[in-house]
Amino acid sequence: MNKDFLNLGRQPIANSFLSSISKKSLKSEYFYNLIISFNTKSFLVSVKKPVNPKIQYTDKYAHRAAESETMRKAFRSAALKLFKRFKPKKIMEIGSNDGVFLKNFPRQKVVGVEPCKNLADITKKKFTTYPSFWNKILAKKILKKHSKIDLIFSANTISHIPNLSETFEAVFNILSDNGVLVIEDPSLSSVIKINSYDQFYDEHVYVFSTLAVENVVKKYKLRLFDVEKIDTHGGSLRYYICKNNSKYKKTKRLDLILSEERKTGLNNFSTFKKFANKVKNSKKKLVSLLKKIKKKNNKIISYGATYKSTTVFNYCKIDNRYLHYVTDTTLNKQGKFTPGTHIPIISPEIGFNESVDYAFLGAWNFKKEIINKEKKFLKRGGKFITHVPDIKILTK
Ligand code: JHZ
């Protein structure tokens, strides 16, 4: 049974950065209600009514995984580690984005799957890329040209696909007998612990726990045999999944993480009700802090036009009454406006200057990288504001 625990209100598509805020374009802006539910049987946490993927993953898709140094390094080290452990002959990535993971392997060994045409167009020059959604029809098509796959990697993508049966059945069909599916996604345990409610938005149809992944894959003749904690995106998990009859044994760290999650209460609805109360408090505190700063005539901007901040801004109703603009290094976000709240997005070269007093860390998951890069800002008295894990002002 699905039980709702969090209502984040009326939200736009997190990646629908607007090119203009003319009456016409505002009229066509799409909104939906972002309600989060918990399944008392499988322990799966999901968006109650997922948005149609066809309006999310278009040829204007904004996110570039290679945009941060942290992620470039993380994907390189994942690639080397997985290659050493599984020695795959054929590697496929579901959601290959700008190729930041697959570019670490020889091109003849890899296949990319990427439904956003603008991204697939970039990588098809470097390796075979199918510009399609992942499903059984595509798996069949790939198998006509390639051998079965020994390593399927998918970072921040499986949690985005509403239809889990289609996803895992297609994986089963294309995976070699001792092949491994490796999934990385933000961990539910971290979301609860650090109150990062902004990990909930339209694309994150699921925020997985190990408990839920173990239950879900069982239905598709697959088996979770290992899991690993990783630092990315504020705390993620890397799940290792194989076919039921394959050679891999369940690891000790999987048992350990499963029991940690039971202790955290990820199998218990009351945990999520408590979390929802913390989220409401976080909203109150953030808005009151911004109001206080504005009263003193200080200039506040936001650092990083993340999808996550779409949730924060729309849930807390933060618009350009509070924030002058948002800075972001991604070229195709610059010159646009934030979804739902319509705050201008500009490049850091232009916007991150002497006039800024406070910067809200939209990209809080890159706090270390950003603080390291923006020492001058802090030195001259500039301050960062973060809402994770608590509302806090960060000074030098
Ligand atoms: P970042 C996206 O979410 C979408 P977002 C997606 N659904 C998902 O699951 C996660 O990624 C993984 C900018 N930036 O990675 C670059 C600076 O401007 O937290 C990015 O636009 N300066 C697929 O959008 C944004 O911030 C910097 O110094 O929440 C970060 O976005 C740095 C480090 C980043 O993901």
Residues whose N, C-alpha, C, O or C-beta is under 5 A from the ligand:
A	BS01	JHZ	H63 E67 S68 N156 E203 G304 A305 T306 Y307 K308 T327 D328 T329 T330 A363 N365 F366 E369 I370
